[in-house]
Amino acid sequence: MVRDYPARGAAPPGLSGWKLAVVLLVVQGVGAQKVRVEEELEAYPTESIDLRCMFIDGGSSTKLTQVSWIWEPVDGQRDNIAVFHPMYGQSFPNPAFKERVVFLHNDLRNPSIKIKDLRMSDAGRYTCEYATYPTGNEQGTTTLVMLAKPKNSAKAETVRAGSRSVVVARCEALDGKPAATIKWLASVGGNHSTSTTNGPYGTVTVRSEYRLVPTAADNGREVTCMVEQKTQERPWTQILKLSVEYPPTVSIEGYDNNWYVGRADAVLFCLANANPAPNVTWTSASGSLPNNVEVDDNKLTVRKVDDAVNTTFICEVRNKHGASRHQLTTFVIEALEDPSSAGVVAGAVIGSLLALLLVATLVAVLLTRGRRQQGRGFPSSGDSLATGSSGGSNGADYGNKARLLFGGGGGGKNGSGANNNGPVYTYREGCDATGTLTEKPNNFHHHHLHHASAGDPPTAHDILLCSDVGEAERRKFQLDDSMEEEEEQYDRFVGGGGNMLPPAYHPHRAHGGEAQMDVYLDDDMESQRDGSVISRTAIYV
């Protein structure tokens, strides 16, 4: 018996509305489980993509007749692009896909396809639909999303400084899918606005403008456009330098207030601040520049300063937005000194200082030496050495003391006419049995003097050798092996004429022993008013 059912869409007898809804969901779920597909795929133009489909009903009661792929670019439009029949084979009814679609497997239960050379127009829903018996059609749907990388660009607009807000930079992302997002990074205090435009196949173009009130100080400052979009691995950025044009301002620099006559290569610079760069013109108060002046763009050079450049220089700059000028008056002065002699003067001063330092060093050395030589003389122990001419006192009692006498052979009352090269008289008592006054000649180097006879009186060296002279008294006489300095002093004494006083005597011990002892003049002697010389170290009673 056949039951009569109400028209399509009406609920069967005995089923309420909510019960019917549950039945439909169960049937739809069972159908979805039989045909397995991917829910959504993303792809880019010119690429290839695989659309997978598989019938998974394990029962043998369902018979598969054929499978078809249906493309829905928009709602309500269905185009069959590929069909597979176990007996009749493959078919591609849509010409737009005929050369680009292929079945991956020649199997009714796995009718997956590949679409090559994708286009933005290929976006839409692709349904894998089975014709089965006895349950009817079974299907699964995959949504293909075509993505498009935007074409990004940014640029700065050339504007003129003013008082109103204008667009100074633009940034855009063309034909992106999905739509891109544009951000600005800047420190100039402006603002931005963004607009979008829909393109074909779901693409979107996004544009953004950056605006501010431009000033001369904003020229060259930086703003950054940043574009973010799904197809980009990282945000796209571009740094822009603002271009703000303004009329010029100018100044002249380089003058040092030291333009003296004869100075070479004095330079002035005309410094202009403008955008675009201005043209520079140099003139003077008289109109034309002096002959000794050369101009190279903003640089003015005076080859040699003279009275002709004692004038006012004028620098004028001009661009398309305006002009500006500045002037500078230069004063030429007389040269006080040749700058080239500065090195010579400095050298002379340094040389003088070094010479003074050398002289001071020599003086200090001589003074130190003089003090040391004075320290070599020893004061007598209450005794003094008497010297004189032949008219001196006779018969004095000297005891065991030695008396060293210097005098001339024919001396007068005051010792005038005394022979400076006269003999040396010493009195020896205790060492000589006679105890008489003997004479020993002066043996000066480099001169032939008169030698005394064998009976000459004892020398100062003999006195030193006397056992009666103490060790302290012997130390008063300096014994030195070198005679070079004494010989030079003697040469000066002999060559100075007969009126010069002889230098002091000092006994010196030669390398050959006591027999080679020489008597030498030293500053130990002290000249007297009568012309005689007395040793400060002599001892008498």
C-alpha positions as CSV (number, residue, x, y, z in Angstrom):
1,M,0.0,0.0,0.0
2,V,1.2,3.3,-1.1
3,R,1.0,6.2,1.3
4,D,0.1,9.6,0.0
5,Y,2.4,12.4,1.3
6,P,1.6,16.1,1.3
7,A,3.3,18.4,-1.1
8,R,7.3,19.0,-1.1
9,G,8.2,21.0,1.9
10,A,5.3,19.9,4.1
11,A,5.9,17.8,7.2
12,P,4.9,14.1,7.1
13,P,1.8,13.1,9.1
14,G,2.5,12.6,12.8
15,L,5.7,14.8,12.8
16,S,5.7,18.2,14.5
17,G,7.9,21.1,13.2
18,W,10.8,20.6,15.6
19,K,10.9,16.9,15.0
20,L,11.2,17.5,11.2
21,A,14.2,19.9,11.8
22,V,16.0,17.2,13.8
23,V,15.5,14.7,11.0
24,L,16.8,17.0,8.4
25,L,20.0,17.8,10.4
26,V,20.6,14.1,10.9
27,V,20.2,13.4,7.2
28,Q,22.5,16.3,6.3
29,G,25.2,15.1,8.8
30,V,25.1,11.6,7.4
31,G,25.5,13.0,3.9
32,A,28.4,15.2,5.0
33,Q,30.2,12.2,6.4
34,K,29.9,10.2,3.2
35,V,31.7,12.9,1.0
36,R,34.9,14.2,2.6
37,V,36.3,17.5,1.3
38,E,38.4,20.5,2.7
39,E,36.3,23.3,4.0
40,E,38.4,26.3,2.7
41,L,41.6,26.8,0.7
42,E,43.7,29.9,-0.1
43,A,45.7,30.5,-3.2
44,Y,47.5,33.2,-5.2
45,P,47.1,33.9,-8.9
46,T,49.3,31.9,-11.3
47,E,49.6,29.1,-8.7
48,S,48.1,25.6,-8.8
49,I,45.8,24.0,-6.2
50,D,44.4,20.5,-5.5
51,L,40.7,20.1,-4.6
52,R,40.4,16.8,-2.8
53,C,37.2,14.7,-2.6
54,M,36.5,11.1,-1.3
55,F,33.4,8.9,-0.8
56,I,33.7,7.2,2.5
57,D,30.5,5.1,2.8
58,G,31.7,1.6,3.7
59,G,28.4,-0.2,3.0
60,S,27.7,-2.1,-0.2
61,S,24.1,-1.0,-0.4
62,T,25.0,2.4,-2.1
63,K,25.8,2.3,-5.7
64,L,27.8,5.2,-7.2
65,T,26.7,6.3,-10.7
66,Q,29.0,9.3,-11.5
67,V,30.7,12.4,-9.8
68,S,30.7,16.0,-10.9
69,W,32.6,19.2,-9.8
70,I,30.4,22.3,-9.7
71,W,31.8,25.8,-9.5
72,E,29.7,28.6,-7.8
73,P,31.5,32.0,-8.3
74,V,28.5,33.8,-6.8
75,D,25.3,32.8,-5.1
76,G,22.8,31.4,-7.6
77,Q,25.3,30.6,-10.4
78,R,26.3,26.9,-10.8
79,D,28.8,25.8,-13.6
80,N,29.7,22.2,-14.1
81,I,33.5,22.2,-14.8
82,A,34.4,18.5,-14.6
83,V,32.5,15.1,-14.8
84,F,33.7,11.5,-14.3
85,H,31.7,8.4,-15.4
86,P,32.9,4.9,-14.9
87,M,31.8,3.9,-18.4
88,Y,32.0,7.1,-20.4
89,G,35.1,8.6,-18.8
90,Q,36.1,12.3,-18.1
91,S,34.4,15.4,-19.4
92,F,35.1,19.2,-19.0
93,P,32.1,21.1,-20.1
94,N,33.2,24.6,-19.1
95,P,35.6,26.2,-21.7
96,A,37.3,28.5,-19.0
97,F,38.6,25.4,-17.1
98,K,38.9,22.9,-20.0
99,E,42.7,23.3,-20.4
100,R,43.4,24.0,-16.7
101,V,41.5,21.2,-14.8
102,V,42.6,17.5,-14.6
103,F,41.5,14.5,-12.5
104,L,44.3,13.3,-10.2
105,H,43.0,9.7,-10.0
106,N,40.9,7.7,-12.5
107,D,38.7,6.4,-9.6
108,L,35.1,7.1,-8.8
109,R,35.6,7.0,-5.1
110,N,38.5,9.5,-5.2
111,P,37.7,12.1,-7.8
112,S,40.2,14.8,-6.7
113,I,41.1,17.5,-9.3
114,K,44.0,20.0,-9.9
115,I,43.4,23.5,-11.2
116,K,46.4,25.1,-12.8
117,D,47.3,28.7,-13.6
118,L,44.8,30.2,-11.1
119,R,43.1,33.5,-11.7
120,M,41.5,35.9,-9.3
121,S,38.2,35.1,-11.1
122,D,38.6,31.4,-10.0
123,A,37.5,32.3,-6.4
124,G,34.2,30.8,-5.2
125,R,32.7,27.5,-3.9
126,Y,33.6,24.2,-5.5
127,T,31.2,21.2,-4.8
128,C,32.0,17.6,-5.2
129,E,28.6,15.9,-6.0
130,Y,28.0,12.1,-6.3
131,A,24.9,10.6,-8.0
132,T,24.1,7.4,-6.0
133,Y,21.4,4.8,-5.9
134,P,19.1,4.5,-4.1
135,T,19.9,7.5,-1.7
136,G,20.2,10.1,-4.4
137,N,22.9,12.8,-4.6
138,E,25.6,13.2,-2.0
139,Q,28.0,16.2,-1.9
140,G,30.7,18.2,-0.1
141,T,31.8,21.9,-0.7
142,T,35.2,23.6,-0.6
143,T,35.5,27.4,-0.6
144,L,38.5,28.7,-2.6
145,V,39.8,32.1,-1.5
146,M,42.0,33.9,-3.9
147,L,44.5,36.1,-2.2
148,A,46.3,39.1,-3.8
149,K,49.4,40.8,-2.6
150,P,49.0,44.6,-2.8
151,K,51.2,46.8,-4.8
152,N,52.6,49.2,-2.2
153,S,54.1,52.6,-2.9
154,A,54.7,55.9,-1.1
155,K,56.0,59.3,-2.0
156,A,56.5,62.8,-0.6
157,E,54.8,65.7,-2.1
158,T,56.7,68.9,-2.8
159,V,54.9,71.8,-1.1
160,R,55.5,75.4,-0.2
161,A,55.8,76.6,3.3
162,G,52.6,78.4,4.3
163,S,49.8,78.7,6.9
164,R,47.3,76.1,5.8
165,S,47.3,72.3,6.0
166,V,48.3,70.5,2.8
167,V,49.1,66.9,1.8
168,V,52.9,66.4,2.2
169,A,53.0,62.6,1.7
170,R,50.9,59.8,0.2
171,C,50.9,56.0,0.6
172,E,48.8,53.3,-1.1
173,A,48.3,49.6,-1.4
174,L,46.7,48.7,-4.7
175,D,44.5,45.6,-5.5
176,G,45.1,43.7,-2.4
177,K,42.9,40.9,-1.2
178,P,42.0,41.1,1.6
179,A,42.2,44.8,2.1
180,A,45.5,46.2,3.5
181,T,45.9,48.5,6.6
182,I,48.1,51.7,6.3
183,K,49.8,53.3,9.3
184,W,52.0,56.4,9.6
185,L,55.0,56.9,11.9
186,A,56.1,60.6,12.1
187,S,57.2,63.2,14.6
188,V,56.2,66.4,12.7
189,G,52.8,66.7,14.3
190,G,50.6,66.1,11.3
191,N,47.5,63.8,10.7
192,H,46.4,61.4,8.1
193,S,43.2,60.2,6.3
194,T,42.6,56.8,4.6
195,S,40.2,55.7,1.8
196,T,39.4,52.4,0.1
197,T,38.3,51.4,-3.4
198,N,36.9,47.9,-4.4
199,G,38.4,46.3,-7.4
200,P,37.6,43.2,-9.5
201,Y,37.3,39.8,-8.0
202,G,37.2,41.1,-4.4
203,T,40.4,43.1,-4.5
204,V,40.7,46.4,-2.6
205,T,42.8,49.4,-3.0
206,V,43.7,51.4,0.1
207,R,45.1,55.0,0.0
208,S,46.3,57.2,2.8
209,E,47.4,60.9,2.9
210,Y,49.5,62.6,5.5
211,R,48.8,66.3,6.0
212,L,50.4,69.2,8.0
213,V,51.0,72.9,7.9
214,P,54.5,73.0,6.4
215,T,57.3,75.3,7.5
216,A,60.9,75.7,6.4
217,A,62.0,73.7,9.4
218,D,60.0,70.7,8.2
219,N,62.0,70.4,5.0
220,G,64.0,67.2,5.1
221,R,62.2,65.7,8.1
222,E,61.1,62.1,7.9
223,V,57.8,60.3,7.9
224,T,57.3,56.5,7.5
225,C,54.5,54.7,5.7
226,M,53.7,51.2,7.0
227,V,51.5,48.7,5.2
228,E,50.1,45.5,6.8
229,Q,48.3,42.8,4.9
230,K,47.7,39.0,5.2
231,T,49.8,38.0,2.3
232,Q,52.9,39.8,3.6
233,E,55.2,38.0,6.0
234,R,56.1,41.3,7.6
235,P,54.9,44.9,7.4
236,W,56.0,46.9,4.4
237,T,57.6,50.2,5.3
238,Q,59.1,53.2,3.4
239,I,60.8,56.3,4.9
240,L,60.0,59.6,3.2
241,K,61.8,62.9,3.5
242,L,59.5,65.9,3.3
243,S,60.1,68.5,0.6
244,V,59.1,71.9,1.7
245,E,60.1,74.9,-0.5
246,Y,60.6,78.4,0.9
247,P,62.3,81.7,-0.1
248,P,66.0,82.2,0.8
249,T,67.7,83.8,3.7
250,V,71.4,84.8,3.5
251,S,74.4,85.7,5.5
252,I,78.1,86.5,4.8
253,E,80.8,84.8,6.9
254,G,84.6,84.5,6.9
255,Y,85.6,88.1,7.7
256,D,88.0,88.1,10.7
257,N,88.7,91.9,11.0
258,N,92.4,91.3,10.0
259,W,92.6,92.3,6.4
260,Y,96.0,94.0,6.3
261,V,97.8,95.3,3.2
262,G,99.5,92.4,1.5
263,R,97.5,89.6,3.0
264,A,97.0,86.8,0.5
265,D,93.8,84.8,-0.2
266,A,91.3,86.5,2.1
267,V,87.9,84.6,1.7
268,L,84.2,85.4,2.2
269,F,81.4,83.0,2.0
270,C,77.8,83.7,1.1
271,L,75.6,81.2,3.1
272,A,72.0,80.9,1.8
273,N,69.2,78.8,3.3
274,A,66.6,78.1,0.7
275,N,64.7,75.3,-1.2
276,P,65.2,75.0,-4.1
277,A,68.9,76.1,-4.0
278,P,69.2,79.8,-5.0
279,N,71.4,81.6,-7.5
280,V,74.2,83.7,-5.9
281,T,75.4,87.0,-7.1
282,W,78.3,89.1,-5.7
283,T,78.6,92.8,-6.1
284,S,80.2,95.7,-4.2
285,A,79.0,99.1,-3.1
286,S,80.4,100.6,-6.3
287,G,78.6,98.0,-8.4
288,S,81.5,96.0,-9.9
289,L,84.0,93.9,-7.9
290,P,87.7,95.0,-7.6
291,N,90.1,93.4,-10.1
292,N,91.9,91.3,-7.4
293,V,88.7,89.5,-6.4
294,E,87.7,86.1,-7.7
295,V,84.2,84.6,-7.4
296,D,83.3,80.9,-7.4
297,D,79.6,80.5,-6.7
298,N,79.1,81.5,-3.1
299,K,82.9,81.9,-2.4
300,L,84.6,85.3,-2.9
301,T,88.4,85.3,-2.7
302,V,90.7,88.3,-2.5
303,R,94.1,87.2,-4.0
304,K,96.0,90.1,-2.3
305,V,94.5,92.7,0.0
306,D,95.0,96.3,-0.9
307,D,93.0,99.5,-0.6
308,A,90.7,98.5,-3.4
309,V,88.9,96.0,-1.2
310,N,88.3,98.6,1.5
311,T,84.7,98.5,0.5
312,T,81.2,96.9,1.1
313,F,80.6,93.5,-0.4
314,I,77.0,92.5,-1.3
315,C,75.7,89.0,-1.7
316,E,72.2,88.5,-3.3
317,V,70.5,85.1,-3.5
318,R,67.3,84.3,-5.5
319,N,65.0,81.3,-6.1
320,K,61.5,80.9,-7.5
321,H,59.9,81.8,-4.2
322,G,61.8,85.1,-3.6
323,A,65.1,86.8,-3.1
324,S,67.3,88.0,-0.2
325,R,70.6,90.0,0.2
326,H,73.2,90.7,2.8
327,Q,76.2,93.1,2.8
328,L,79.4,93.3,4.7
329,T,81.9,96.2,5.0
330,T,85.6,95.3,5.1
331,F,88.4,97.5,6.5
332,V,91.9,97.3,5.2
333,I,94.6,98.0,7.8
334,E,98.4,98.6,7.6
335,A,100.6,95.6,8.2
336,L,102.4,96.1,11.5
337,E,105.0,93.4,10.7
338,D,105.8,90.9,8.1
339,P,104.0,87.8,9.1
340,S,106.7,85.8,7.5
341,S,109.3,87.0,10.0
342,A,107.3,85.7,13.0
343,G,109.3,82.5,12.9
344,V,112.6,84.3,12.8
345,V,111.6,86.5,15.8
346,A,110.4,83.5,17.7
347,G,113.7,81.7,16.9
348,A,115.7,84.7,18.1
349,V,113.8,84.9,21.4
350,I,114.3,81.2,22.0
351,G,117.9,81.5,21.2
352,S,118.4,84.4,23.6
353,L,116.7,82.5,26.4
354,L,118.9,79.5,25.8
355,A,122.1,81.7,25.8
356,L,121.0,83.4,29.1
357,L,120.4,80.0,30.6
358,L,123.9,78.8,29.5
359,V,125.6,82.0,30.9
360,A,123.7,81.6,34.2
361,T,124.9,77.9,34.4
362,L,128.5,78.9,33.8
363,V,128.4,81.7,36.4
364,A,126.9,79.2,38.9
365,V,129.7,76.7,38.2
366,L,132.4,79.4,38.6
367,L,131.0,80.7,41.8
368,T,130.7,77.2,43.2
369,R,134.3,76.5,42.3
370,G,135.5,79.8,43.8
371,R,133.8,78.9,47.1
372,R,135.5,75.5,47.1
373,Q,138.9,77.0,46.4
374,Q,138.5,79.5,49.3
375,G,137.5,76.6,51.5
376,R,140.9,75.0,50.8
377,G,142.8,77.8,52.6
378,F,143.2,77.1,56.3
379,P,143.5,79.9,58.9
380,S,146.8,80.0,60.8
381,S,147.0,79.2,64.5
382,G,147.5,82.8,65.6
383,D,150.7,83.1,63.4
384,S,151.3,84.9,60.2
385,L,153.7,84.6,57.4
386,A,156.1,87.5,56.9
387,T,157.5,88.3,53.5
388,G,159.3,91.3,52.2
389,S,162.2,92.8,50.3
390,S,165.8,92.5,51.3
391,G,165.3,95.3,53.8
392,G,163.0,93.2,56.0
393,S,163.7,92.3,59.6
394,N,166.7,90.1,60.4
395,G,167.5,87.9,63.3
396,A,163.9,86.9,64.2
397,D,163.6,83.7,66.2
398,Y,161.5,81.2,64.2
399,G,162.0,78.1,66.3
400,N,161.1,74.9,64.5
401,K,158.6,76.7,62.2
402,A,159.0,77.2,58.5
403,R,159.0,80.7,57.0
404,L,158.2,81.0,53.3
405,L,159.4,84.3,51.9
406,F,158.7,85.8,48.5
407,G,160.5,88.9,47.4
408,G,162.7,90.5,44.7
409,G,166.4,90.6,44.7
410,G,166.7,94.4,44.6
411,G,163.6,95.5,46.3
412,G,163.1,99.1,47.4
413,K,161.2,100.3,50.4
414,N,157.9,99.4,49.1
415,G,159.0,96.5,47.2
416,S,158.9,98.4,43.9
417,G,160.9,96.8,41.1
418,A,160.6,93.4,42.7
419,N,161.2,90.5,40.4
420,N,158.1,88.3,40.3
421,N,160.2,85.4,39.2
422,G,162.5,85.7,42.2
423,P,163.6,82.7,44.3
424,V,161.6,81.1,47.0
425,Y,163.1,81.2,50.5
426,T,162.3,78.7,53.2
427,Y,163.7,78.3,56.6
428,R,164.2,74.8,57.9
429,E,165.0,74.1,61.5
430,G,165.2,70.6,62.9
431,C,165.4,69.0,59.4
432,D,168.6,70.9,58.4
433,A,171.6,70.9,60.8
434,T,172.6,74.4,59.8
435,G,169.1,75.8,60.4
436,T,169.9,78.5,57.8
437,L,167.7,80.3,55.3
438,T,168.1,78.6,51.9
439,E,166.9,79.6,48.5
440,K,165.3,77.5,45.8
441,P,164.5,78.8,42.3
442,N,161.0,78.9,40.8
443,N,160.8,76.2,38.2
444,F,157.8,77.2,36.0
445,H,156.9,75.1,33.0
446,H,157.6,76.3,29.5
447,H,160.1,79.0,30.8
448,H,163.9,79.0,31.4
449,L,164.5,80.7,34.7
450,H,167.7,81.2,36.6
451,H,168.6,78.2,38.7
452,A,170.1,78.7,42.1
453,S,173.3,77.0,43.3
454,A,173.5,73.8,45.2
455,G,173.3,75.7,48.5
456,D,169.8,77.1,47.8
457,P,167.4,77.3,50.8
458,P,164.9,74.5,51.4
459,T,161.6,74.5,49.4
460,A,158.1,74.4,50.7
461,H,158.1,70.7,49.8
462,D,161.1,70.2,52.0
463,I,159.2,71.8,54.8
464,L,156.3,69.4,54.3
465,L,158.8,66.5,54.4
466,C,160.1,67.7,57.7
467,S,159.1,65.5,60.5
468,D,158.3,68.5,62.7
469,V,155.4,69.5,60.4
470,G,152.2,67.8,61.6
471,E,149.8,65.8,59.5
472,A,147.1,68.5,59.8
473,E,149.5,71.1,58.4
474,R,150.4,68.9,55.5
475,R,146.7,68.6,54.5
476,K,146.7,72.3,54.0
477,F,148.7,71.8,50.9
478,Q,146.8,70.3,48.0
479,L,148.7,67.7,46.0
480,D,147.3,67.3,42.5
481,D,148.6,65.1,39.7
482,S,147.3,67.4,36.9
483,M,149.4,70.4,35.9
484,E,147.4,71.6,32.9
485,E,145.4,74.3,34.6
486,E,148.4,75.5,36.6
487,E,150.4,75.8,33.4
488,E,147.6,78.0,31.8
489,Q,147.6,80.2,34.8
490,Y,151.3,80.6,34.7
491,D,151.2,81.5,31.0
492,R,148.8,84.3,31.8
493,F,151.0,85.4,34.7
494,V,154.2,85.6,32.6
495,G,152.6,87.2,29.5
496,G,150.8,89.9,31.5
497,G,154.0,92.0,32.1
498,G,156.3,92.4,35.0
499,N,153.8,94.3,37.1
500,M,151.5,91.4,37.6
501,L,151.6,89.6,40.9
502,P,152.5,85.9,40.7
503,P,149.8,83.3,41.5
504,A,149.9,81.5,44.8
505,Y,152.2,78.6,45.3
506,H,151.1,75.1,46.0
507,P,153.4,72.1,46.3
508,H,152.3,69.2,44.0
509,R,153.3,65.7,44.1
510,A,154.3,64.3,40.7
511,H,154.0,60.8,39.6
512,G,157.7,60.3,39.9
513,G,158.0,60.8,43.6
514,E,159.2,63.6,45.9
515,A,162.1,64.6,43.7
516,Q,159.6,65.7,41.0
517,M,157.5,67.9,43.3
518,D,156.8,71.3,41.7
519,V,155.9,74.5,43.3
520,Y,152.9,76.1,41.8
521,L,151.1,79.4,42.2
522,D,147.6,79.2,43.6
523,D,145.1,81.6,44.9
524,D,146.3,80.6,48.4
525,M,148.7,83.7,48.1
526,E,147.7,87.2,49.2
527,S,149.3,90.3,47.8
528,Q,150.6,93.1,50.2
529,R,150.8,96.8,49.7
530,D,154.6,96.7,49.4
531,G,154.3,94.4,46.4
532,S,155.1,91.2,48.2
533,V,152.9,88.1,48.4
534,I,152.1,86.2,51.6
535,S,150.8,82.6,51.8
536,R,147.7,82.3,53.9
537,T,148.7,78.9,55.0
538,A,152.3,79.8,56.1
539,I,153.1,79.5,59.8
540,Y,155.6,81.7,61.6
541,V,156.3,82.7,65.2
